[in-house]
Amino acid sequence: MTQSPATPLPPPKERRRLRETASLTQAQLAARLGVSRQTVRAWESGRTAPRGAKGEAYSKMLADFAERSKVTPEVTTEVTPPQTPGSVTPVSLAKEVVVAVPQAQATPSSPGVSAPAPALTPAQAFDALYAFCAPALVRQAYLLTGRRELARESVERAFQLAWQRWPEVARDRDPAGWVRAAAYEYALSPWHRFRPRYRHPEPPPAAPADRVLLDVMLSLPSSYRRTLLLHDGVGLGLPETAAETEASTPAAAGRLLHARQAVAARLPDLADPAELHRRLTGLASAERLRAPKPPVVRSGSERRARFWTRAAIAFTVAIIGATALTLRTAPTQYEPPVPPGEAVQGVPPRSAPGPLSEEELSLKAKLRSETAHGPERLVPRAE
């Protein structure tokens, strides 16, 4: 199948998939076309559209990739298979996946057109996304927090939330980015410091160089640490990093600059971003960080959803019961309060005790000074 320059280009995600099918990186494709890597990234993200001679060459190259893979550019294929466990590549921190179903149906009787791949079920699509992204996300969360258990828990919670909102995540332009943002938010939550098991530090990495690098990373503010990891560790561009950190591009650039300066102040050999990327990848890959299986994450998400649903129902029932009890025990008629007292004519008001007058004081003293044996007093006598 050939494609003329007048033929519309495939969607941005399909362009990236065709490049990955040909086992080419963005830098290799840019070298073939004679453009920069940022230009290829902009074409694949949909920010810009290829034009002119470069666009014609790009469309022809995509058509060649589609012909080699026996798939038309209008049909998206299954999820890219996950990397084998234990393997480490320089871009292991930058894995992403696009979960899609066939967008065009081809009849089996059509000549020269292969049958489309069967659509994935929601559970299969989720398991594929998890298997592809979870190992790299656990390593990234470890670089953010320095805690192995918290890194695993952050990724598990993020995927549990993704399974609860799977219709929304499945239609997202970047499902891996959605889950990554959720994992980062949970990992960097300040409430973890109040948990008893997170009050004590975990054992540091075995290599002294890795310990120093991790200590430098953890000494940075959380926003600087996240920006540095996304840009120099994962490999996102500055606009994508700013969008994921919910900051403006100048603010993200400032955070990245200050983070690099802080790292270079303690580790001068990491002033080069390429060397920093290599060291971050090596540090994350040196730890044995394993995530639970996808069915375990899905079942945990479903249990959590059932728990909160039942808790909401129980709380609602308690409110209804308390309201009904209040209505049942409340008085049915108005009872006026007791009115204040009124003065009655002819009856002197009762006075409160006060200080004694001079006459009362002299009489009191006289009574206390007299003895009980005088004739003025009558004393009972026992007979």
C-alpha positions, 0 to 999 in steps of 0.5 A: 500500500502506498500513500501520496503526499495528498493523503491525510496523515494518520492520527498523532498516536498512530504516527507514534505507533507506526514509528515504534513498529519500525523499531525507531526512536524519535531521534533516529526518525528525526535523523532520517528526515533531517529535522530535530527530535523536538519536531518529531515529538511535536508531530506525534503529540499533535501540537504541530502538523508536518508541511512541505517537503519534510511533511511529504517525506514523513507521510511516505515513511509512515506509509512504508511502515504501515505496509511493512506491518500489514496494517493500514494507518487508520486502524490502531492495533493492540497494546505494545507488549511489555518489557521483560522483567529485569531488563534495563534500558536507558529509557526504562523510566519513560515507558508509556502505553496507548490502549486502543481498539480498532477504529475501522472495521474491514470485511474479511472479503476485502482483498489485500486487507487483513482482518482487524485485531479483536477489541480488548475487554476492559480488564485486558486493556487495564492489565496490559496498561498495568503490565507495561507501566507499573514497573517503571512507575514503581522505580520513579516513585522510589526516586521521589520518596526514597521508600520502597514500600511507599513506591509500591503502594503509590502505584497500586493506589493509582491503578486502583483509582484508574480501574474505578474510573476506567471509562475516563482513563481509557478515553484519555489521550495519555492513559500512562500519563494519567496514572503517572500523575495519580501515583506522583500525587499519592507518593508526594502527599505530606500526610504520609509523615504521620503514619507510624511505619513511615516515621523511621527511614528505610535502608539506603541503597548499597552503592555509595554513589547511589546513596549520595544521589538519592540523598540529593534528590530527597533534599530537593523540594517536592515540586523541584524533585518532580520536575527534575524527574519528569524532564531529566528522568522520564524524558518529557519535554518542558511543556509536557512537564509544566502541564503535568505539574500544573505549572506554567512553562517559565515556572517549570523551567525555573524549578528545573534550573534550580534542581539541576544547580542543587544536584550539580553543587553536590555532584559536579559530574552530574551537571550534564542532563544526559549523565543525570538521566543515566544515573537516575535510571541506574539508581532506580533499576538497582533496587528490586521493586516489584508491583503486585499482579494486575488481578490483585490490583483490580480486586483490591480496587473493587473491594475498596469501592464496595467498602466506601459504597457500603460506608456511604449507605450506612452513614445515610441510614444512620442519618435517616434513623437519627432524623426519624428518632428526633421526629418521634420523640419531639413534643407534639404541642407547644409548652410555654415556659414558667413565667417569672414571679410577680409581686403580691400586694400586702405581702412584704418581699422576702429580703436576702440576708445582709449585714447586721445593724449596730443594734443587732450587733450589740444584742448579739454580743450581749447574748454571747457574753451572758452565762447560762446560770443566771436567772435570765436563762432557763436550763433544762435539768434531768430529774 
